[in-house]
Amino acid sequence: MALRRTPCIGICSTTYGDLVCRGCKRFAHEVVGWNGFEDSQRALVWQRLGLLLRESVGACIAIDDEASLHAAAASCDLTPAADAAIELVAFDVLRQHLARDENPLIAELGLAPVDERAAPCRAAEATQRIDGEFHKRSLAHYERSYRVLAR
């Protein structure tokens, strides 16, 4: 189970009419009903978000050097769980560097852009690409599940 109580990151776009939040990527009805959800319902949302984020990271960046990535995680004081997906570790490392106002080349972190034309790539650019891909995948999931265009 996730350590946070809610996926919310404090920039909810559902208040402006989006059916999928641009911040946490939950569906509008999940944002509204979250406090009334059973633990099993919340777990399903967390699972979907984790899967879509892992897929989004994998679509945008490749793990080039796992040892360097783990060293970068340690330098950010991140201690991922032993069973943590490497893609989620990579995303957390990128976010931690940005939170520290650092914007290293992702190659320094053991990462590489999937699209070689995007090299060299910095942490901020990689994070923006991942976030955009994550939002696109969340929209597609919403549209497939509810047969409603979310755009």
DAJOMO-V676787 format. One record per residue. RES is the residue in three letters. PHI is phi as a letter, one per 20 degrees, with the letter a starting at -180 (none if undefined). PSI is psi in degrees with one decimal (999 if undefined). OMEGA is omega in radians with two decimals (NA if undefined). Layout:
((RES/PHI/PSI/OMEGA) (RES/PHI/PSI/OMEGA))
//
This chain:
((MET/none/150.5/-3.12) (ALA/f/153.4/3.13) (LEU/f/-28.8/3.13) (ARG/e/151.6/-3.14) (ARG/f/-29.2/-3.10) (THR/b/149.9/3.08) (PRO/f/-9.4/-3.05) (CYS/g/135.8/3.07) (ILE/d/10.2/2.99) (GLY/n/9.9/3.11) (ILE/c/60.9/-3.00) (CYS/f/118.6/3.11) (SER/e/-4.6/3.11) (THR/f/-21.8/3.09) (THR/f/-16.0/3.11) (TYR/d/10.4/3.06) (GLY/o/-4.4/3.10) (ASP/f/140.4/3.08) (LEU/e/-19.1/3.05) (VAL/c/123.8/-3.10) (CYS/f/132.6/3.11) (ARG/f/-16.3/3.11) (GLY/e/-71.5/-3.04) (CYS/e/-12.8/3.11) (LYS/m/12.9/3.03) (ARG/f/160.2/3.06) (PHE/f/152.5/-3.07) (ALA/g/-43.6/-3.13) (HIS/f/-25.0/3.08) (GLU/f/-37.8/3.09) (VAL/f/-48.7/-3.09) (VAL/f/-43.1/-3.02) (GLY/e/2.7/-2.99) (TRP/g/-48.1/-3.08) (ASN/f/-21.2/3.12) (GLY/e/-2.9/-3.11) (PHE/f/146.8/2.96) (GLU/f/159.8/3.12) (ASP/g/-37.1/-3.13) (SER/f/-36.2/3.10) (GLN/f/-43.4/3.11) (ARG/f/-41.5/-3.14) (ALA/f/-39.4/3.11) (LEU/f/-39.9/3.11) (VAL/f/-47.6/3.12) (TRP/g/-41.6/3.13) (GLN/f/-45.9/3.14) (ARG/f/-46.6/-3.13) (LEU/f/-41.7/3.12) (GLY/f/-44.0/3.13) (LEU/f/-47.2/-3.13) (LEU/f/-36.9/3.10) (LEU/f/-44.7/3.10) (ARG/g/-45.0/3.12) (GLU/f/-38.7/-3.12) (SER/f/-42.6/3.09) (VAL/f/-47.5/-3.13) (GLY/f/-28.3/3.11) (ALA/f/-20.8/-3.03) (CYS/d/-37.0/-3.12) (ILE/c/154.2/3.09) (ALA/d/147.8/3.06) (ILE/e/107.8/-3.07) (ASP/e/-37.7/-3.09) (ASP/b/100.3/-3.05) (GLU/f/-35.3/3.13) (ALA/f/-42.2/3.11) (SER/f/-37.5/3.11) (LEU/f/-44.1/3.12) (HIS/f/-35.4/3.07) (ALA/f/-40.0/3.10) (ALA/f/-38.5/3.10) (ALA/f/-43.6/3.13) (ALA/f/-38.5/3.14) (SER/f/-21.1/3.09) (CYS/e/7.4/-3.09) (ASP/m/30.8/3.06) (LEU/e/132.5/3.05) (THR/c/84.7/-3.11) (PRO/f/150.2/3.06) (ALA/f/151.8/-3.10) (ALA/g/-31.7/-3.11) (ASP/e/11.4/-3.13) (ALA/f/136.0/3.09) (ALA/f/135.2/-3.09) (ILE/f/-31.3/3.11) (GLU/f/-37.9/3.12) (LEU/f/-34.2/3.05) (VAL/f/-45.2/3.14) (ALA/g/-44.4/-3.14) (PHE/f/-41.9/3.11) (ASP/f/-38.8/3.10) (VAL/f/-45.9/3.11) (LEU/g/-47.4/-3.13) (ARG/f/-39.0/3.14) (GLN/f/-39.6/3.10) (HIS/f/-41.3/3.13) (LEU/f/-36.6/3.11) (ALA/f/-26.3/3.11) (ARG/e/9.9/-3.06) (ASP/l/35.7/3.05) (GLU/d/143.7/-3.13) (ASN/c/65.4/-3.07) (PRO/f/161.9/2.95) (LEU/f/139.0/-3.08) (ILE/f/-22.5/3.09) (ALA/f/-31.0/3.11) (GLU/f/-17.4/-3.11) (LEU/d/5.5/-3.12) (GLY/n/19.1/-3.08) (LEU/d/161.0/3.09) (ALA/b/146.7/3.07) (PRO/f/142.6/3.09) (VAL/f/-41.8/3.09) (ASP/e/106.8/-3.07) (GLU/f/-20.4/3.10) (ARG/f/-16.9/-3.12) (ALA/e/-5.1/-3.13) (ALA/e/148.3/-0.17) (PRO/f/151.4/-3.04) (CYS/c/138.2/3.12) (ARG/e/165.1/-3.07) (ALA/g/-43.0/-3.10) (ALA/f/-44.0/-3.14) (GLU/f/-43.2/3.13) (ALA/f/-42.0/-3.14) (THR/f/-40.4/3.10) (GLN/f/-41.7/3.11) (ARG/f/-44.9/3.14) (ILE/f/-45.1/-3.13) (ASP/f/-41.7/3.10) (GLY/f/-42.7/3.11) (GLU/f/-41.0/3.12) (PHE/f/-42.7/3.13) (HIS/f/-43.0/3.10) (LYS/g/-43.6/-3.13) (ARG/f/-36.7/3.10) (SER/f/-41.7/3.07) (LEU/f/-45.9/-3.13) (ALA/f/-40.1/3.12) (HIS/f/-42.7/3.11) (TYR/f/-49.1/-3.09) (GLU/f/-39.0/3.12) (ARG/f/-39.8/-3.08) (SER/f/-36.5/-3.01) (TYR/d/0.1/3.10) (ARG/l/35.6/3.14) (VAL/c/131.5/3.07) (LEU/f/131.9/-3.09) (ALA/d/12.9/-3.04) (ARG/e/999/NA))
//
